[in-house]
Amino acid sequence: MFALVDCNNFYVSCERVFDPSLNGRPVVVLSNNDGCFIARSNEAKALGLPMGGPAFKYRDLLRKHRVAIYSANFPLYGDMSGRVMNTIGDLSPGIEPYSIDEAFLDLSGFGRIGLVDHCRMVRRTVSRGTGIPVSIGIAPTKTLAKLANRMAKKDPAHDGVCLLVDAPSARDAMGAMAVGQVWGIGSRHTAFLGRHGIGTALDLADAPEAWVRKHLHITGARVQAELNGRSCLPLELVRPRKQSICTSRSFGSPVTGLDALGEAVAHFATKCALKLRGENGVAGLVTVFACTSPFEEPAARYWGTRTVALSLPTQDTLAIVRTARAVLEDIFRPGFRYRKAGVILAEIAPAAGASQPLPLFVQEDASPTASVRLMQALDAVNSRYGPGALRVASDTASSWKQHQERLSPHYTTDWNDIIDIRP
C-alpha cells in the first residue's frame, strides 16, 4: 500500500508560513526574472490566473484584486521541503521523495482500518511542525495513489485524505479523470489515445493489454497495470545516482561581453560542482552553452555549445570552473546579446570508485588528495557562514543576475533574515 503526500500550493504555502496576513488573499509566485506564474493560491486560481501565464498580461487583474506577488525564493522553498520530508520520514517506515513538494510513503505494514487515521495524523503533524498544508492519497499502487491525492485536493469531503483500496471506488475515480491527467501519460500519448476513443483513465484501464503494449510500449503497459491495481513501481528508498547535473539561468538583461558572461558561467560551474560533491561523485565531461533570445531577428540569433573531457574526473570547483571558462572562450562570439547560459556535468561516477592513474605531467597541487582537502575546507566555510561566503574570484555579481524585485527574505537560510521576535 502506498500513500502520496503532496504539499498544497507549495511555494505559496512557504510564503504564507512567514506572513500569515497572506492567508485568504490571492497570492502568486513568479518564475525566473519575474516572468510567469509558477505557483498560485486557490484564491488566485479562482481569479482565472493560469499556470505558466505571463505576469505582464495580467497586470490589471493583479492590481484590481490586490494579488500578492512574489519572486521565486528557491533557497527558502528547498529548506522548507527538507523540513517537510524529515517530518514525514519520522512517521513512516519508508519514504521516497519524488519532487520538492511530493513524497511516496510505504504503508505496507499498516492494517486497512488504520490507514486513514494514520495519514490524518501525518497531515496534522506536518502542518503543526512546518506550517505547510498537505493532501494525502492512499492506494495499492503509485499511479492510483496519485489519482487519490488529486481527489483529496479537489473534493473537500475527503478533508485532505482520500483512500482508494476497493475496485468500485477506484473505477469511479478513474471514470472522472481525463486520460491526460494520468501520471506517466504525456501530451503526445494523450492525443493518440483520444483519436482511438480513450478519453478517461478508466478507458485506458479497460483497453486491451496487447494493444496498449503495442502502441504505448512498456511505459504504457505499466501505467495500465497500475491503474488496475497491480503494482509495477516499487518504492525507491535509495535515489539512483544522477547521470548529469545542470545549472543554467536566463539573464535579467542581455549580456554582450565575455567577462560578464564568464562571471555567469563561473557561478553556474560552482553550483554544479557543489551539487556534484553532494552526490559524492566526480564528473568526466563538462558542457557549456550560451545563447541569444529565440525572438531575436534571425541574423542576431546564436546558440553556442561545446563538450570537453576532463583529463581526470573531478569534483573540484577550481578545475571545473577553469574548464568551463576555457570552453566559453571557444564558443563565445562577439556582437551578440546573450540571454541565457549554462553548465552541464556528465559521465558522473562515484568518487570512491574513480581511482585512476594521474596524468604524467600533473602538478603537485592538483593531486586528488589536495583537491579533496581544499573542497572540504571550502564547503565547511560556506556551510558555517552561508553560501558564497568563500568562492572563486570569477564568481562575482554582475549584470547577468536575474530580476527578483519581489523576493521575500531567506528566513531559514540566512542569519540576516531570521525573524526577530521582540517582547
N, C-alpha and C positions, 0 to 999 in steps of 0.2 A: 504494500500500500504506500502511495506517495502523497505528499502534500506540496503544493506550490505556494510559497509565501511571497507576495508581491506588494511593495510599498506603493501607497496611493499617491499619484501625482508627486513623485518623489522629490524632484528639485524644488517644487513649490512648497512641499511639506518641510523641507530643510530650512527654507527662508522663514516659514511661519513659526518654527520652533523658537527662534531667537527674536521674533517680532510678532507677539500674539495679536497685535492690532490688525494683522492681515487676515485673521480668521473671519470668514463670512464675506470677504471682499474679493473681487476678481483679481487674480494675480497671474502674470505670465513671466517666463524666463526665456531669454533670447540666446541664440546661438553665437558662434564666434563673430566678433565685430558687430555685435548687437543687430544681427540681420533678421533671423526668422524665429518663430515660436518653436521652442523645443520642449516646453512644459507649460501646462495650463491648469489652473484650478477648475473645479466643477463650475464655479460661477463664470469663469472666462469662457469655458466651453459653451455654456448656455447663451452667451452673447453671440455665438457664431464664429468665434476666433478659431481658425483651423490649425491643426498641427502642421508645422512647416510653412505657415503663411508668412510672407514678408511683413515686418512690422510697419514699414512706411506706408503700405497700402491701407492700413487700418488705423492710421494716426488719429483721425477724427473720432472713430468709435472708441479708441482707447481713452481719449481725452474726455469724451462725453460721459463715460461710465466710471471715470476715475480709476482705471485699471492700474494696479501697482506693477511696475515693470522693473525687472532685474536682469543684469548681465549674468552669464553663467559663472558660478563660483565653484569650479570643479575641485579645488582643494577641500572646501567645506563639504561638498557632496561626497567625495571619496572617504573622508574621515567619518562622516555620519553613516555611510554604508558599512564601514568596518564595525562600527558600534552595533548596528542592527544585526549584522551577521554573527558577531560574537555573542549577542544576547540569544539569538535563535539557536546557535550551536550549543549553548549551555542547557538547552531544554529538549534537545533531540539527539538520538543515538547516532545519526548520520546526516550530514548536510553537504549539499553540492551548490555552492554559489554559482548562479547561472549568468547573472549580469550585475550591474551596480545596484539594482533595486529588486532582484529576484533571487530566490534560492529554493531548491528542491529539498525536501526532508524525507527521510526513511522512517515510515511509521509501521513497519512490518511487525514489530513486537507488541503493538497495541491491539486490544480487542476492539471489535466494531463498536461496541457500546460506548467506549470512552474516547473515540476519535474526536468527535466534535467538541466535547468538554476540554480535552487537552489543547486543541487548536485555539479555542476561545481563551484559554489561559495564556497561550503563547502570544496571542494578539494583545491581550491586556498588558502582559509583561513588557512587550516591545514598546507599546505606547507609553507606559509609565516610565520605562528606563531611558528611552531616547526621544520621546515626543512624536515619533513617526507613526502614522496610522497605516495598518497593513490589512490586506484581504487574503484569505487562505482558501484554496480549493483542494479537495481530497478525493482521490480516485485510485483505481487499481493500476493505472498507467500514467506516465508523464503527460502524454497528449491529452488524456481525459482530465488530468489534474489542471492543465492549462485551461481547458474548457470550463471546469468547475470554478476556477479562480475568476474567470470572466463573469460568470453568473453571480459570484459572491460580490463583485464590484457593482454590477449593473442593477441587481434586484435587492432593494432594501430589506425585503422579507428575510433574507438569509443572514442579516446582521453581520456581514463580513466573513462568514464561514459557510461554504457550500460543500456538501458531501454527495458524491455520485458513486455508489457502490453496486446498486442493482441495475439490471439491464433496462427495465422500463424507463427509469428516470434518466439514464444516460441517453437512451434513444430520443426521448422528448427534448433533451437539451441539444442533441445533435441536429434534430429536425428544425430547430430555431436558429441555427448558426450557419451563416454563409460559408461555403467551402473555402473561400479566400481567407477566412479568419482562422482556419485550422493551422496549428503550429506545424511548420515544415512544408506548407503548400504556398509557393510563391506566385507572383502575378502571371508568369508565363503558363504555369500549370493550371492556374485558375481559369484563364481564358480558354485553354484547351478543354478542360473539364466542362466548362459552360457550353461549348459547342457540341458536346456529347450528352447534354441534358443532365449533368451532375452539378446542381446548384447549391446543395447543402452538405454539411458534414455527414448527415445520415445517408444521403445518396452515395457518397464515397464509401462509407462503411458497407453498404449493401451491394456495391458494384462487384462484378465477377473478379475474383482474385487474379486469375490468369491475365485478364485484360489490364488490370491495374499494374501488375508486374511488367507487362509488355510495354506499356506506354509511359509509366512513371518510374519504372526501374525499381531498384532495391529500396530507395528512399520512400517512394510512394507506397510500396508494399508494407514497409514498416509502419508508416502512418496509418494505413488501413487496419493493420493488425492491432495497433494500439487503440484505435477507435472502437474496435470490437472486444476490448478488454484483455488482449494478450500482450503482455509487457515485452517490448523488444529493446528498450533503452534503460539499462541499469543505472543506478546512482553512481556517479563518478566521484568517489571520495578523494582521489588524487587527480588533480588537474593535469592534463597532458602538457608536456613542455611546449612552449611556443616555438613555432617554426621560423617566425620572423618578428621583428619589433620595429614599429614605425612611429615617428613623431613628425608631424607636419602642421603648418598653420597658414591661413590666409592673412595677409598683412593688412594693417589698419589703413595704410596709404601706399601707393606704388613705390617700389624701391628700384632705383636705377644704378646705383654704384656698387662695385664689387665689395668694398669694405663693409657697407651696411648689410649687404646680402650675406657676407661672410660671418657677420655677428649673429645673424639669424641661424645660419647653418651650424655654427658652433654651439648655439643654445640647443638646437634640436639634437645634435650629436651627443651633447652632455646628458640630455634627458634619456636618450636611447641607452647610453652606457649605464646610467643608474638603473633603468629597468632591467637591463641585462644582468647586472650584479644581483638584483632582486630575484632573478631566476636561477642564480648560481650557474650561469652559463658563459660561454665565450663565443664570439662571432668570427666567422671566417670571411664574410663578404660585407662590403659597405656600398650602399647605393645612395646617390644624391640626385635630387631633381629640383628644378626651378622652372617656373612657367609664368607667362603673362595671363591676363584675363581672356577667357574664350570669347568675350564680347568685343574685344579689340577688332579693328579693321584687319583683314587677312594679312596684309603686309606687316602689321605690327604685332602679330602673334608669334609666340615662340615657346617650345617645350624642349628643355634640355635635360637629359638624364644619362647617367653612366654608372656602371657597377665595377668595382675593383676587388681583387682578392688581397687580404692581408697576408703579409709574409709569415705571420704567426697568429693563430687565433687568439683573441684577447678580449678582455672586458675593461681594459684600461681607457679611461676617459681621454687622456692626453693622446694616446695612439689613434683613437677613433676620431678625435677632433682634427688631428693633423691630416689624416687620410681624407676625411670629408672636405677639408679646406682645399686640398690638392685636387680632388675631383671637381669641386666647384669651379676652380680656376680654369679647368679644362672645358667645362660646359658653358661657362659664362660668355655671353655675347653682349657687348656694349650697345647702347641705343634702344634697349627695350625697357618697358615698365613692368617689372616683375611683381606679381600679385600673390604668389604662393611658392613655398619651397618646403623640402622635407628630407629626412634621412631615414634609411631603412637598413637594419642589420639582419643578415640572414646566415644560413649554414650554422645555426646555433647548436652547440654541443655542451654536455655537462663539463663544468670547469675541472672537476676531479678526474675526468676521463680524457682530457685533452692534452695529455703529456706528449710532446713531440720534440725531436732534436732541434736545438736552436740553430738559426741561420749561421753560416760560417762567420760573418762579419758583424754579429750582434754586439751592441755596445754594452758595457758592464751595467750602466744604469738602466738599461732596457730589459734586464733579465726578469723572468716571471716572478721570482721571489720579491724583488724590489718593487715591482709593479703592484703586486698584491698588497704589500705593506703600505704603499702610498695610497692606494684606493681605500683601504680600510681606515686610514687616518682621515682622508677626505670625507668619507661617509660619516665617520664618528663626529667630526666637527659640525657637519651640516645637520646631523640628527639632533645634536645638542642645541645649536644656535639658530637653526632654521634653514630651509632650503636656500641655496645661493649664498650662504654666509662665506663660503670659500669656493671659488670657481676659477676656471681658466680665464686668462685676461681677455681673450677674444669673445667671451660670452658676456656682452655688455648690453645695456639698454640702448635702443636706437629707434628710428622712425618706423621700423618694421613692426613694432608692438601693436597688438590688437586694440581696437576701440572697446573699452569696457567702462562706459560712462555711468553705468548704474550698478556697479559692483558692490555687493554687501561686504562687511568685514569678514576676515577669516577667523571667526570666533573660536575655533577649536585647534587651529594650526599655527597661529601667530601670537606670540606673547603680547604684542602691542594691541591686539584686537580682542583680548579676553574681556568679557563683560565685567564691569566694576560695579559691585553691589554695595551701596552705602546705606548705613542705618538712618 
